[in-house]
Amino acid sequence: MAGFSSLDDLVSSVTVDGKFWRADWNKLTHATGTQAAGLWYALPHSTGNPAAMTLGAVGTNLAWHAATDRTQGGIYHGGDVAPETKHILNASAFSASATTMPAIFMLVDMLGWYPVTTTTATGNQALVNSKTFTATVATPTVLTIAAGWDIQTGTCIRLTTTGTLDTGLSLNTNYYWNRTAATTGNLATSLTNLYAGTFVAVSGAGSGTHTATMYIDRAPSNGVGVEAFLTPSVALGAGTPNIQLTYTDSAGNTGNTTPTTLPISNATAPIGQIEYSGTAAGKFGPFIPKAAGDAGIRLVEQFNYNVTHTSGTTNLVLCRPLLTLPMTTIGVAAERDLVNQMPSMPRVYDGACLVWLMYAGAATPVTSGFFGHLDFGWS
């Protein structure tokens, strides 16, 4: 069994050892505009428990912004457990609101997003995934990042150099950023150390040009199983542009693009809508198609609208899907026993930011309530 040596080990871990967490959640559909039938919606920036996430307005336009379990809007799942592994055991969701069924809820680990405030621009826009840096010889060291990437606390980065890294820093190592200002910060070797204030020291200067690059740490391999979707945080204006991404796949191949049949953005897409979803030609959901054979996305290099929206802010989100809950009947819970009924027990990595995506099978009124729970265990 994933994470457990046997069913007996699972039972003992969650009942005797207390390695268990139950998370109850509720979300209201977005307050502006009925959720149209046949479209997908992202619920992290809707109200409820947890509170609404702030997208778009945080960090630098077009620059990677990591999400963690400390990001407002993510469902708390019991904290870090490494070196043990945590898994989802059970899940449920229901609604008593009228005309909310059928619906599908999909739980994803939201790895982070690129805010796109430049929705009135056309052509390829380069996304920011790396910048050069310098480090002080100090305890702790202070890194100064080249302008253009306001790295947010909790972002995982890796370091490269044309020469030799400063003494105390290492290649092929996950570091977690502690933001002290727009271009400065400290490094921690784990999320636990980050939140404890234990940072890396540098005892001697290196040589060459050093670069910090975003790294997806919450996947079996960097980018395997990672998908992308677009959701506005400020309603989009008129315009129906084709959407194309250029990205690095999970195998490290650069310059991959979305297929020839490109997603078409919806005109005046409201906050929370997955903007290219629907049932007509050029509509997909919930994720943007990848090139044939690609197992996932490591990072996105460029974002392209072929024509503009007249206004608005959208967000290019990277995530890892974990489970789905189809709901058919008002007032009746959809349930998943992931130990016995569907023995998948999806792994939840330390730092995971868990959020729901929703498919509206019927026109769903504003502020319709959905409720449910998640059970987690680890060993």
Buried (B, 14 or more C-beta within 10 A) or exposed (E): EEBBEEEEBBEBBBEEEEBBBEBEBBBBBBEEBBBBBBBBBBBBBBBBEBEBBEBBEBBBBBBBBBBBBBBEBBBBBBEBBEEEBBBBBBBBBBBEBEBBBBBBBBBBBBBBBBBBBBBEBBEBBEBBBBBBBBBBEEEBBBBBBEEEBBBBBBBBBBBBBEEBBBBBBEEEBBBBBBBEEBBBBBBBBBBBBBBEEBBBBBEEEBEEEBBBBBBBBBBEEBBBBBBBBBBBBBBBBEBBBBBBBBBBBBBEEEEBBBEEEBBBBBBBBBBBBBBBBBEEEBBBBBBBBBBEEBBBBBBBBBBBBBEBBEBBBBBBBBBBBBBBBBBEEBEEBBBBEBBEEEEBBBBBBBBBBBBBBBBBBBEBBEBBBBBBBBBBBBB
